[in-house]
């Protein structure tokens, strides 16, 4: 499926039949488009929404060198968090909770649990 997407059109769950590349997201910041450059990966693919964040991945999904980026759907230029997943299963990334995470699961949980600044 080759078409461009606006932020509000990105689906909440993973797409099994096709990938949405960062190149096809019209509001994609330059940092996202270059996410895998330092690890030799060209394709940056959309994965899903976690709370108010859009999750993207550069690199393979399992036990490989990969980099993830989560961007706030309502503020993708200033609300960006990355997680580096290494081939041995270890990782490192700063979450929206201000903590460094060494497990991908706890980093995603921090995204899920982050408060929406617009909520009352």
Backbone atoms as SQL, in Angstrom:
CREATE TABLE atoms (id INTEGER PRIMARY KEY, chain TEXT, resi INTEGER, resn TEXT, atom TEXT, x REAL, y REAL, z REAL);
INSERT INTO atoms VALUES
  (1, 'A', 1, 'UNK', 'N', 0.861, -1.171, 0.000),
  (2, 'A', 1, 'UNK', 'CA', 0.000, 0.000, 0.000),
  (3, 'A', 1, 'UNK', 'C', 0.909, 1.236, 0.000),
  (4, 'A', 2, 'UNK', 'N', 0.836, 2.010, -1.041),
  (5, 'A', 2, 'UNK', 'CA', 1.677, 3.189, -1.165),
  (6, 'A', 2, 'UNK', 'C', 0.806, 4.433, -1.212),
  (7, 'A', 3, 'UNK', 'N', 0.799, 5.132, -0.098),
  (8, 'A', 3, 'UNK', 'CA', 0.102, 6.411, -0.022),
  (9, 'A', 3, 'UNK', 'C', 0.680, 7.178, 1.147),
  (10, 'A', 4, 'UNK', 'N', 0.390, 8.448, 1.199),
  (11, 'A', 4, 'UNK', 'CA', 0.867, 9.283, 2.295),
  (12, 'A', 4, 'UNK', 'C', -0.178, 9.342, 3.407),
  (13, 'A', 5, 'UNK', 'N', 0.301, 9.564, 4.628),
  (14, 'A', 5, 'UNK', 'CA', -0.570, 9.596, 5.804),
  (15, 'A', 5, 'UNK', 'C', -0.347, 10.879, 6.591),
  (16, 'A', 6, 'UNK', 'N', -1.436, 11.429, 7.102),
  (17, 'A', 6, 'UNK', 'CA', -1.366, 12.493, 8.101),
  (18, 'A', 6, 'UNK', 'C', -1.416, 11.816, 9.471),
  (19, 'A', 7, 'UNK', 'N', -1.001, 12.522, 10.496),
  (20, 'A', 7, 'UNK', 'CA', -0.936, 11.959, 11.847),
  (21, 'A', 7, 'UNK', 'C', -2.246, 11.295, 12.264),
  (22, 'A', 8, 'UNK', 'N', -3.352, 11.962, 12.059),
  (23, 'A', 8, 'UNK', 'CA', -4.637, 11.419, 12.514),
  (24, 'A', 8, 'UNK', 'C', -5.053, 10.161, 11.748),
  (25, 'A', 9, 'UNK', 'N', -4.386, 9.849, 10.633),
  (26, 'A', 9, 'UNK', 'CA', -4.710, 8.657, 9.851),
  (27, 'A', 9, 'UNK', 'C', -3.876, 7.430, 10.250),
  (28, 'A', 10, 'UNK', 'N', -2.865, 7.619, 11.082),
  (29, 'A', 10, 'UNK', 'CA', -2.043, 6.485, 11.495),
  (30, 'A', 10, 'UNK', 'C', -2.873, 5.569, 12.396),
  (31, 'A', 11, 'UNK', 'N', -2.941, 4.279, 12.080),
  (32, 'A', 11, 'UNK', 'CA', -3.809, 3.365, 12.832),
  (33, 'A', 11, 'UNK', 'C', -3.284, 3.095, 14.248),
  (34, 'A', 12, 'UNK', 'N', -4.185, 2.762, 15.161),
  (35, 'A', 12, 'UNK', 'CA', -3.769, 2.519, 16.541),
  (36, 'A', 12, 'UNK', 'C', -3.001, 1.208, 16.737),
  (37, 'A', 13, 'UNK', 'N', -3.234, 0.227, 15.891),
  (38, 'A', 13, 'UNK', 'CA', -2.618, -1.088, 16.055),
  (39, 'A', 13, 'UNK', 'C', -1.680, -1.416, 14.897),
  (40, 'A', 14, 'UNK', 'N', -0.814, -2.401, 15.091),
  (41, 'A', 14, 'UNK', 'CA', 0.117, -2.775, 14.014),
  (42, 'A', 14, 'UNK', 'C', -0.625, -3.223, 12.757),
  (43, 'A', 15, 'UNK', 'N', -0.029, -2.956, 11.632),
  (44, 'A', 15, 'UNK', 'CA', -0.584, -3.384, 10.356),
  (45, 'A', 15, 'UNK', 'C', 0.160, -4.638, 9.912),
  (46, 'A', 16, 'UNK', 'N', -0.545, -5.691, 9.649),
  (47, 'A', 16, 'UNK', 'CA', 0.084, -6.970, 9.289),
  (48, 'A', 16, 'UNK', 'C', 0.312, -7.095, 7.775),
  (49, 'A', 17, 'UNK', 'N', -0.490, -6.418, 6.974),
  (50, 'A', 17, 'UNK', 'CA', -0.428, -6.591, 5.530),
  (51, 'A', 17, 'UNK', 'C', 0.498, -5.605, 4.825),
  (52, 'A', 18, 'UNK', 'N', 0.874, -4.544, 5.491),
  (53, 'A', 18, 'UNK', 'CA', 1.713, -3.535, 4.855),
  (54, 'A', 18, 'UNK', 'C', 2.429, -2.705, 5.916),
  (55, 'A', 19, 'UNK', 'N', 3.499, -2.061, 5.501),
  (56, 'A', 19, 'UNK', 'CA', 4.252, -1.160, 6.374),
  (57, 'A', 19, 'UNK', 'C', 3.952, 0.278, 6.002),
  (58, 'A', 20, 'UNK', 'N', 3.982, 1.133, 7.002),
  (59, 'A', 20, 'UNK', 'CA', 3.913, 2.572, 6.758),
  (60, 'A', 20, 'UNK', 'C', 5.298, 3.100, 7.099),
  (61, 'A', 21, 'UNK', 'N', 6.003, 3.571, 6.100),
  (62, 'A', 21, 'UNK', 'CA', 7.351, 4.081, 6.347),
  (63, 'A', 21, 'UNK', 'C', 7.288, 5.540, 6.788),
  (64, 'A', 22, 'UNK', 'N', 8.326, 5.971, 7.482),
  (65, 'A', 22, 'UNK', 'CA', 8.406, 7.366, 7.927),
  (66, 'A', 22, 'UNK', 'C', 8.363, 8.315, 6.735),
  (67, 'A', 23, 'UNK', 'N', 8.838, 7.855, 5.584),
  (68, 'A', 23, 'UNK', 'CA', 8.811, 8.680, 4.368),
  (69, 'A', 23, 'UNK', 'C', 7.379, 8.968, 3.916),
  (70, 'A', 24, 'UNK', 'N', 6.439, 8.109, 4.320),
  (71, 'A', 24, 'UNK', 'CA', 5.033, 8.280, 3.910),
  (72, 'A', 24, 'UNK', 'C', 4.219, 9.094, 4.924),
  (73, 'A', 25, 'UNK', 'N', 4.819, 9.409, 6.091),
  (74, 'A', 25, 'UNK', 'CA', 4.125, 10.213, 7.101),
  (75, 'A', 25, 'UNK', 'C', 4.436, 11.681, 6.803),
  (76, 'A', 26, 'UNK', 'N', 3.425, 12.426, 6.451),
  (77, 'A', 26, 'UNK', 'CA', 3.602, 13.801, 6.000),
  (78, 'A', 26, 'UNK', 'C', 4.178, 14.724, 7.065),
  (79, 'A', 27, 'UNK', 'N', 3.899, 14.465, 8.327),
  (80, 'A', 27, 'UNK', 'CA', 4.394, 15.324, 9.410),
  (81, 'A', 27, 'UNK', 'C', 5.676, 14.788, 10.067),
  (82, 'A', 28, 'UNK', 'N', 6.324, 13.801, 9.455),
  (83, 'A', 28, 'UNK', 'CA', 7.509, 13.179, 10.061),
  (84, 'A', 28, 'UNK', 'C', 8.658, 14.172, 10.210),
  (85, 'A', 29, 'UNK', 'N', 9.183, 14.327, 11.431),
  (86, 'A', 29, 'UNK', 'CA', 10.348, 15.199, 11.620),
  (87, 'A', 29, 'UNK', 'C', 11.614, 14.536, 11.070),
  (88, 'A', 30, 'UNK', 'N', 12.600, 15.336, 10.785),
  (89, 'A', 30, 'UNK', 'CA', 13.863, 14.853, 10.224),
  (90, 'A', 30, 'UNK', 'C', 14.526, 13.818, 11.127),
  (91, 'A', 31, 'UNK', 'N', 14.421, 13.984, 12.448),
  (92, 'A', 31, 'UNK', 'CA', 15.029, 13.039, 13.390),
  (93, 'A', 31, 'UNK', 'C', 14.472, 11.628, 13.203),
  (94, 'A', 32, 'UNK', 'N', 13.189, 11.531, 12.907),
  (95, 'A', 32, 'UNK', 'CA', 12.585, 10.225, 12.693),
  (96, 'A', 32, 'UNK', 'C', 13.069, 9.620, 11.378),
  (97, 'A', 33, 'UNK', 'N', 13.090, 10.417, 10.335),
  (98, 'A', 33, 'UNK', 'CA', 13.532, 9.904, 9.024),
  (99, 'A', 33, 'UNK', 'C', 14.959, 9.373, 9.080),
  (100, 'A', 34, 'UNK', 'N', 15.787, 9.920, 9.960),
  (101, 'A', 34, 'UNK', 'CA', 17.193, 9.515, 10.076),
  (102, 'A', 34, 'UNK', 'C', 17.424, 8.528, 11.224),
  (103, 'A', 35, 'UNK', 'N', 16.377, 7.973, 11.793),
  (104, 'A', 35, 'UNK', 'CA', 16.466, 7.153, 13.002),
  (105, 'A', 35, 'UNK', 'C', 17.472, 6.005, 12.904),
  (106, 'A', 36, 'UNK', 'N', 17.525, 5.320, 11.792),
  (107, 'A', 36, 'UNK', 'CA', 18.412, 4.161, 11.675),
  (108, 'A', 36, 'UNK', 'C', 19.729, 4.428, 10.982),
  (109, 'A', 37, 'UNK', 'N', 20.011, 5.659, 10.644),
  (110, 'A', 37, 'UNK', 'CA', 21.218, 5.984, 9.870),
  (111, 'A', 37, 'UNK', 'C', 22.495, 5.531, 10.569),
  (112, 'A', 38, 'UNK', 'N', 22.572, 5.694, 11.882),
  (113, 'A', 38, 'UNK', 'CA', 23.801, 5.335, 12.599),
  (114, 'A', 38, 'UNK', 'C', 23.993, 3.831, 12.766),
  (115, 'A', 39, 'UNK', 'N', 22.966, 3.030, 12.474),
  (116, 'A', 39, 'UNK', 'CA', 23.098, 1.577, 12.554),
  (117, 'A', 39, 'UNK', 'C', 22.940, 0.926, 11.178),
  (118, 'A', 40, 'UNK', 'N', 22.972, 1.743, 10.134),
  (119, 'A', 40, 'UNK', 'CA', 22.928, 1.229, 8.770),
  (120, 'A', 40, 'UNK', 'C', 21.571, 0.754, 8.299),
  (121, 'A', 41, 'UNK', 'N', 20.498, 1.314, 8.846),
  (122, 'A', 41, 'UNK', 'CA', 19.140, 0.912, 8.475),
  (123, 'A', 41, 'UNK', 'C', 18.444, 2.082, 7.793),
  (124, 'A', 42, 'UNK', 'N', 17.900, 1.828, 6.599),
  (125, 'A', 42, 'UNK', 'CA', 17.209, 2.878, 5.856),
  (126, 'A', 42, 'UNK', 'C', 15.719, 2.947, 6.169),
  (127, 'A', 43, 'UNK', 'N', 15.082, 1.797, 6.359),
  (128, 'A', 43, 'UNK', 'CA', 13.634, 1.769, 6.567),
  (129, 'A', 43, 'UNK', 'C', 13.273, 2.052, 8.017),
  (130, 'A', 44, 'UNK', 'N', 12.449, 3.057, 8.218),
  (131, 'A', 44, 'UNK', 'CA', 11.868, 3.369, 9.524),
  (132, 'A', 44, 'UNK', 'C', 10.373, 3.122, 9.362),
  (133, 'A', 45, 'UNK', 'N', 9.827, 2.176, 10.125),
  (134, 'A', 45, 'UNK', 'CA', 8.438, 1.755, 9.952),
  (135, 'A', 45, 'UNK', 'C', 7.591, 2.053, 11.183),
  (136, 'A', 46, 'UNK', 'N', 6.355, 2.459, 10.910),
  (137, 'A', 46, 'UNK', 'CA', 5.379, 2.717, 11.966),
  (138, 'A', 46, 'UNK', 'C', 4.941, 1.394, 12.571),
  (139, 'A', 47, 'UNK', 'N', 4.836, 1.371, 13.902),
  (140, 'A', 47, 'UNK', 'CA', 4.421, 0.157, 14.597),
  (141, 'A', 47, 'UNK', 'C', 3.030, 0.262, 15.196),
  (142, 'A', 48, 'UNK', 'N', 2.781, 1.304, 16.004),
  (143, 'A', 48, 'UNK', 'CA', 1.482, 1.424, 16.676),
  (144, 'A', 48, 'UNK', 'C', 1.429, 2.685, 17.512),
  (145, 'A', 49, 'UNK', 'N', 0.260, 2.970, 18.071),
  (146, 'A', 49, 'UNK', 'CA', 0.101, 4.028, 19.063),
  (147, 'A', 49, 'UNK', 'C', 0.194, 3.400, 20.446),
  (148, 'A', 50, 'UNK', 'N', 0.898, 4.095, 21.331),
  (149, 'A', 50, 'UNK', 'CA', 0.934, 3.709, 22.745),
  (150, 'A', 50, 'UNK', 'C', 0.565, 4.973, 23.503),
  (151, 'A', 51, 'UNK', 'N', -0.645, 5.005, 24.030),
  (152, 'A', 51, 'UNK', 'CA', -1.122, 6.235, 24.673),
  (153, 'A', 51, 'UNK', 'C', -1.133, 7.362, 23.653),
  (154, 'A', 52, 'UNK', 'N', -0.482, 8.464, 23.989),
  (155, 'A', 52, 'UNK', 'CA', -0.444, 9.608, 23.074),
  (156, 'A', 52, 'UNK', 'C', 0.740, 9.563, 22.120),
  (157, 'A', 53, 'UNK', 'N', 1.524, 8.468, 22.169),
  (158, 'A', 53, 'UNK', 'CA', 2.743, 8.367, 21.375),
  (159, 'A', 53, 'UNK', 'C', 2.584, 7.472, 20.148),
  (160, 'A', 54, 'UNK', 'N', 3.300, 7.837, 19.094),
  (161, 'A', 54, 'UNK', 'CA', 3.394, 7.047, 17.872),
  (162, 'A', 54, 'UNK', 'C', 4.735, 6.319, 17.924),
  (163, 'A', 55, 'UNK', 'N', 4.713, 5.000, 17.820),
  (164, 'A', 55, 'UNK', 'CA', 5.932, 4.201, 17.932),
  (165, 'A', 55, 'UNK', 'C', 6.428, 3.788, 16.551),
  (166, 'A', 56, 'UNK', 'N', 7.726, 4.045, 16.314),
  (167, 'A', 56, 'UNK', 'CA', 8.387, 3.733, 15.045),
  (168, 'A', 56, 'UNK', 'C', 9.624, 2.892, 15.328),
  (169, 'A', 57, 'UNK', 'N', 10.037, 2.055, 14.341),
  (170, 'A', 57, 'UNK', 'CA', 11.221, 1.224, 14.514),
  (171, 'A', 57, 'UNK', 'C', 12.100, 1.265, 13.272),
  (172, 'A', 58, 'UNK', 'N', 13.396, 1.358, 13.515),
  (173, 'A', 58, 'UNK', 'CA', 14.396, 1.192, 12.465),
  (174, 'A', 58, 'UNK', 'C', 15.171, -0.060, 12.821),
  (175, 'A', 59, 'UNK', 'N', 15.158, -1.049, 11.947),
  (176, 'A', 59, 'UNK', 'CA', 15.849, -2.303, 12.204),
  (177, 'A', 59, 'UNK', 'C', 14.873, -3.437, 12.448),
  (178, 'A', 60, 'UNK', 'N', 15.403, -4.666, 12.524),
  (179, 'A', 60, 'UNK', 'CA', 14.544, -5.837, 12.718),
  (180, 'A', 60, 'UNK', 'C', 13.928, -5.899, 14.107),
  (181, 'A', 61, 'UNK', 'N', 12.888, -6.710, 14.239),
  (182, 'A', 61, 'UNK', 'CA', 12.124, -6.783, 15.482),
  (183, 'A', 61, 'UNK', 'C', 12.753, -7.650, 16.565),
  (184, 'A', 62, 'UNK', 'N', 13.421, -8.710, 16.192),
  (185, 'A', 62, 'UNK', 'CA', 13.861, -9.642, 17.230),
  (186, 'A', 62, 'UNK', 'C', 15.381, -9.740, 17.344),
  (187, 'A', 63, 'UNK', 'N', 15.838, -9.674, 18.573),
  (188, 'A', 63, 'UNK', 'CA', 17.249, -9.876, 18.914),
  (189, 'A', 63, 'UNK', 'C', 18.212, -9.366, 17.836),
  (190, 'A', 64, 'UNK', 'N', 18.087, -8.105, 17.559),
  (191, 'A', 64, 'UNK', 'CA', 18.951, -7.482, 16.560),
  (192, 'A', 64, 'UNK', 'C', 19.194, -6.039, 16.954),
  (193, 'A', 65, 'UNK', 'N', 20.070, -5.406, 16.248),
  (194, 'A', 65, 'UNK', 'CA', 20.360, -4.004, 16.491),
  (195, 'A', 65, 'UNK', 'C', 19.213, -3.180, 15.910),
  (196, 'A', 66, 'UNK', 'N', 18.453, -2.517, 16.760),
  (197, 'A', 66, 'UNK', 'CA', 17.304, -1.735, 16.319),
  (198, 'A', 66, 'UNK', 'C', 17.195, -0.475, 17.169),
  (199, 'A', 67, 'UNK', 'N', 16.547, 0.510, 16.615),
  (200, 'A', 67, 'UNK', 'CA', 16.301, 1.750, 17.340),
  (201, 'A', 67, 'UNK', 'C', 14.809, 2.075, 17.195),
  (202, 'A', 68, 'UNK', 'N', 14.213, 2.433, 18.333),
  (203, 'A', 68, 'UNK', 'CA', 12.807, 2.818, 18.365),
  (204, 'A', 68, 'UNK', 'C', 12.705, 4.302, 18.692),
  (205, 'A', 69, 'UNK', 'N', 11.662, 4.934, 18.166),
  (206, 'A', 69, 'UNK', 'CA', 11.373, 6.316, 18.523),
  (207, 'A', 69, 'UNK', 'C', 9.879, 6.436, 18.776),
  (208, 'A', 70, 'UNK', 'N', 9.550, 7.121, 19.860),
  (209, 'A', 70, 'UNK', 'CA', 8.160, 7.438, 20.173),
  (210, 'A', 70, 'UNK', 'C', 8.025, 8.947, 20.115),
  (211, 'A', 71, 'UNK', 'N', 7.020, 9.408, 19.385),
  (212, 'A', 71, 'UNK', 'CA', 6.771, 10.842, 19.246),
  (213, 'A', 71, 'UNK', 'C', 5.345, 11.128, 19.674),
  (214, 'A', 72, 'UNK', 'N', 5.147, 12.182, 20.430),
  (215, 'A', 72, 'UNK', 'CA', 3.792, 12.559, 20.833),
  (216, 'A', 72, 'UNK', 'C', 3.029, 12.968, 19.583),
  (217, 'A', 73, 'UNK', 'N', 1.871, 12.376, 19.376),
  (218, 'A', 73, 'UNK', 'CA', 1.079, 12.668, 18.176),
  (219, 'A', 73, 'UNK', 'C', 0.716, 14.149, 18.096),
  (220, 'A', 74, 'UNK', 'N', 0.539, 14.791, 19.255),
  (221, 'A', 74, 'UNK', 'CA', 0.132, 16.195, 19.272),
  (222, 'A', 74, 'UNK', 'C', 1.324, 17.154, 19.300),
  (223, 'A', 75, 'UNK', 'N', 2.549, 16.644, 19.442),
  (224, 'A', 75, 'UNK', 'CA', 3.725, 17.507, 19.503),
  (225, 'A', 75, 'UNK', 'C', 4.980, 16.735, 19.083),
  (226, 'A', 76, 'UNK', 'N', 5.022, 16.239, 17.830),
  (227, 'A', 76, 'UNK', 'CA', 6.119, 15.354, 17.426),
  (228, 'A', 76, 'UNK', 'C', 7.497, 16.021, 17.366),
  (229, 'A', 77, 'UNK', 'N', 7.565, 17.320, 17.320),
  (230, 'A', 77, 'UNK', 'CA', 8.864, 17.979, 17.245),
  (231, 'A', 77, 'UNK', 'C', 9.557, 18.086, 18.592),
  (232, 'A', 78, 'UNK', 'N', 8.795, 18.244, 19.675),
  (233, 'A', 78, 'UNK', 'CA', 9.451, 18.426, 20.972),
  (234, 'A', 78, 'UNK', 'C', 9.275, 17.241, 21.916),
  (235, 'A', 79, 'UNK', 'N', 8.362, 16.347, 21.646),
  (236, 'A', 79, 'UNK', 'CA', 8.144, 15.187, 22.512),
  (237, 'A', 79, 'UNK', 'C', 8.620, 13.927, 21.793),
  (238, 'A', 80, 'UNK', 'N', 9.940, 13.665, 21.853),
  (239, 'A', 80, 'UNK', 'CA', 10.546, 12.519, 21.186),
  (240, 'A', 80, 'UNK', 'C', 11.380, 11.724, 22.188),
  (241, 'A', 81, 'UNK', 'N', 11.213, 10.408, 22.164),
  (242, 'A', 81, 'UNK', 'CA', 11.967, 9.532, 23.049),
  (243, 'A', 81, 'UNK', 'C', 12.483, 8.357, 22.233),
  (244, 'A', 82, 'UNK', 'N', 13.746, 7.978, 22.425),
  (245, 'A', 82, 'UNK', 'CA', 14.315, 6.866, 21.675),
  (246, 'A', 82, 'UNK', 'C', 14.769, 5.752, 22.612),
  (247, 'A', 83, 'UNK', 'N', 14.762, 4.539, 22.056),
  (248, 'A', 83, 'UNK', 'CA', 15.248, 3.367, 22.767),
  (249, 'A', 83, 'UNK', 'C', 16.105, 2.565, 21.812),
  (250, 'A', 84, 'UNK', 'N', 17.315, 2.222, 22.222),
  (251, 'A', 84, 'UNK', 'CA', 18.224, 1.408, 21.420),
  (252, 'A', 84, 'UNK', 'C', 18.163, -0.012, 21.933),
  (253, 'A', 85, 'UNK', 'N', 17.784, -0.949, 21.067),
  (254, 'A', 85, 'UNK', 'CA', 17.728, -2.366, 21.416),
  (255, 'A', 85, 'UNK', 'C', 18.930, -3.047, 20.770),
  (256, 'A', 86, 'UNK', 'N', 19.749, -3.698, 21.586),
  (257, 'A', 86, 'UNK', 'CA', 20.966, -4.343, 21.104),
  (258, 'A', 86, 'UNK', 'C', 20.736, -5.830, 20.835),
  (259, 'A', 87, 'UNK', 'N', 21.589, -6.450, 20.009),
  (260, 'A', 87, 'UNK', 'CA', 21.398, -7.860, 19.647),
  (261, 'A', 87, 'UNK', 'C', 21.348, -8.817, 20.838),
  (262, 'A', 88, 'UNK', 'N', 21.993, -8.477, 21.950),
  (263, 'A', 88, 'UNK', 'CA', 21.975, -9.366, 23.115),
  (264, 'A', 88, 'UNK', 'C', 20.714, -9.205, 23.965),
  (265, 'A', 89, 'UNK', 'N', 19.788, -8.356, 23.521),
  (266, 'A', 89, 'UNK', 'CA', 18.536, -8.162, 24.246),
  (267, 'A', 89, 'UNK', 'C', 18.557, -7.029, 25.242),
  (268, 'A', 90, 'UNK', 'N', 19.730, -6.461, 25.489),
  (269, 'A', 90, 'UNK', 'CA', 19.801, -5.311, 26.377),
  (270, 'A', 90, 'UNK', 'C', 19.438, -4.055, 25.595),
  (271, 'A', 91, 'UNK', 'N', 19.217, -2.974, 26.304),
  (272, 'A', 91, 'UNK', 'CA', 18.865, -1.734, 25.625),
  (273, 'A', 91, 'UNK', 'C', 19.042, -0.535, 26.532),
  (274, 'A', 92, 'UNK', 'N', 18.733, 0.622, 25.969),
  (275, 'A', 92, 'UNK', 'CA', 18.856, 1.858, 26.726),
  (276, 'A', 92, 'UNK', 'C', 18.004, 2.931, 26.075),
  (277, 'A', 93, 'UNK', 'N', 17.252, 3.634, 26.910),
  (278, 'A', 93, 'UNK', 'CA', 16.456, 4.735, 26.393),
  (279, 'A', 93, 'UNK', 'C', 15.838, 5.554, 27.500),
  (280, 'A', 94, 'UNK', 'N', 15.692, 6.825, 27.240),
  (281, 'A', 94, 'UNK', 'CA', 15.040, 7.742, 28.162),
  (282, 'A', 94, 'UNK', 'C', 13.542, 7.740, 27.883),
  (283, 'A', 95, 'UNK', 'N', 12.749, 7.610, 28.939),
  (284, 'A', 95, 'UNK', 'CA', 11.298, 7.604, 28.788),
  (285, 'A', 95, 'UNK', 'C', 10.693, 8.946, 29.165),
  (286, 'A', 96, 'UNK', 'N', 9.416, 9.130, 28.902),
  (287, 'A', 96, 'UNK', 'CA', 8.742, 10.372, 29.254),
  (288, 'A', 96, 'UNK', 'C', 8.636, 10.592, 30.758),
  (289, 'A', 97, 'UNK', 'N', 8.933, 9.557, 31.536),
  (290, 'A', 97, 'UNK', 'CA', 8.942, 9.663, 32.994),
  (291, 'A', 97, 'UNK', 'C', 10.270, 10.227, 33.515),
  (292, 'A', 98, 'UNK', 'N', 11.202, 10.536, 32.592),
  (293, 'A', 98, 'UNK', 'CA', 12.484, 11.093, 32.974),
  (294, 'A', 98, 'UNK', 'C', 13.494, 10.055, 33.428),
  (295, 'A', 99, 'UNK', 'N', 13.137, 8.778, 33.362),
  (296, 'A', 99, 'UNK', 'CA', 14.033, 7.697, 33.794),
  (297, 'A', 99, 'UNK', 'C', 14.689, 7.021, 32.598),
  (298, 'A', 100, 'UNK', 'N', 15.893, 6.501, 32.834),
  (299, 'A', 100, 'UNK', 'CA', 16.573, 5.673, 31.832),
  (300, 'A', 100, 'UNK', 'C', 16.040, 4.259, 31.981),
  (301, 'A', 101, 'UNK', 'N', 15.714, 3.645, 30.878),
  (302, 'A', 101, 'UNK', 'CA', 15.191, 2.273, 30.878),
  (303, 'A', 101, 'UNK', 'C', 16.177, 1.372, 30.157),
  (304, 'A', 102, 'UNK', 'N', 16.423, 0.193, 30.728),
  (305, 'A', 102, 'UNK', 'CA', 17.294, -0.785, 30.088),
  (306, 'A', 102, 'UNK', 'C', 16.490, -1.945, 29.507),
  (307, 'A', 103, 'UNK', 'N', 15.194, -1.964, 29.791),
  (308, 'A', 103, 'UNK', 'CA', 14.291, -2.986, 29.236),
  (309, 'A', 103, 'UNK', 'C', 13.266, -2.297, 28.337),
  (310, 'A', 104, 'UNK', 'N', 13.091, -2.850, 27.157),
  (311, 'A', 104, 'UNK', 'CA', 12.150, -2.290, 26.194),
  (312, 'A', 104, 'UNK', 'C', 10.736, -2.254, 26.778),
  (313, 'A', 105, 'UNK', 'N', 10.383, -3.293, 27.499),
  (314, 'A', 105, 'UNK', 'CA', 9.036, -3.364, 28.088),
  (315, 'A', 105, 'UNK', 'C', 8.765, -2.196, 29.041),
  (316, 'A', 106, 'UNK', 'N', 9.715, -1.886, 29.919),
  (317, 'A', 106, 'UNK', 'CA', 9.483, -0.793, 30.876),
  (318, 'A', 106, 'UNK', 'C', 9.470, 0.560, 30.165),
  (319, 'A', 107, 'UNK', 'N', 10.236, 0.698, 29.080),
  (320, 'A', 107, 'UNK', 'CA', 10.207, 1.935, 28.295),
  (321, 'A', 107, 'UNK', 'C', 8.821, 2.122, 27.675),
  (322, 'A', 108, 'UNK', 'N', 8.252, 1.041, 27.101),
  (323, 'A', 108, 'UNK', 'CA', 6.906, 1.120, 26.524),
  (324, 'A', 108, 'UNK', 'C', 5.850, 1.380, 27.598),
  (325, 'A', 109, 'UNK', 'N', 6.035, 0.801, 28.775),
  (326, 'A', 109, 'UNK', 'CA', 5.092, 1.057, 29.869),
  (327, 'A', 109, 'UNK', 'C', 5.135, 2.522, 30.284),
  (328, 'A', 110, 'UNK', 'N', 6.323, 3.121, 30.274),
  (329, 'A', 110, 'UNK', 'CA', 6.440, 4.544, 30.597),
  (330, 'A', 110, 'UNK', 'C', 5.704, 5.390, 29.559),
  (331, 'A', 111, 'UNK', 'N', 5.748, 4.978, 28.299),
  (332, 'A', 111, 'UNK', 'CA', 4.984, 5.683, 27.255),
  (333, 'A', 111, 'UNK', 'C', 3.487, 5.560, 27.533),
  (334, 'A', 112, 'UNK', 'N', 3.065, 4.363, 27.821),
  (335, 'A', 112, 'UNK', 'CA', 1.646, 4.101, 28.096),
  (336, 'A', 112, 'UNK', 'C', 1.138, 4.915, 29.284),
  (337, 'A', 113, 'UNK', 'N', 1.962, 5.010, 30.316),
  (338, 'A', 113, 'UNK', 'CA', 1.529, 5.640, 31.549),
  (339, 'A', 113, 'UNK', 'C', 1.745, 7.158, 31.592),
  (340, 'A', 114, 'UNK', 'N', 2.386, 7.705, 30.573),
  (341, 'A', 114, 'UNK', 'CA', 2.649, 9.148, 30.561),
  (342, 'A', 114, 'UNK', 'C', 1.343, 9.931, 30.515),
  (343, 'A', 115, 'UNK', 'N', 1.284, 10.960, 31.297),
  (344, 'A', 115, 'UNK', 'CA', 0.083, 11.788, 31.326),
  (345, 'A', 115, 'UNK', 'C', -0.023, 12.638, 30.075),
  (346, 'A', 116, 'UNK', 'N', -1.231, 12.801, 29.612),
  (347, 'A', 116, 'UNK', 'CA', -1.513, 13.682, 28.486),
  (348, 'A', 116, 'UNK', 'C', -1.588, 15.105, 29.051),
  (349, 'A', 117, 'UNK', 'N', -0.700, 16.013, 28.596),
  (350, 'A', 117, 'UNK', 'CA', -0.700, 17.373, 29.151),
  (351, 'A', 117, 'UNK', 'C', -2.005, 18.119, 28.892),
  (352, 'A', 118, 'UNK', 'N', -2.801, 17.660, 27.939),
  (353, 'A', 118, 'UNK', 'CA', -4.067, 18.335, 27.645),
  (354, 'A', 118, 'UNK', 'C', -5.234, 17.793, 28.452),
  (355, 'A', 119, 'UNK', 'N', -5.001, 16.705, 29.198),
  (356, 'A', 119, 'UNK', 'CA', -6.089, 16.107, 29.988),
  (357, 'A', 119, 'UNK', 'C', -6.336, 16.936, 31.243),
  (358, 'A', 120, 'UNK', 'N', -7.582, 16.953, 31.650),
  (359, 'A', 120, 'UNK', 'CA', -7.956, 17.704, 32.851),
  (360, 'A', 120, 'UNK', 'C', -8.241, 16.761, 33.985);
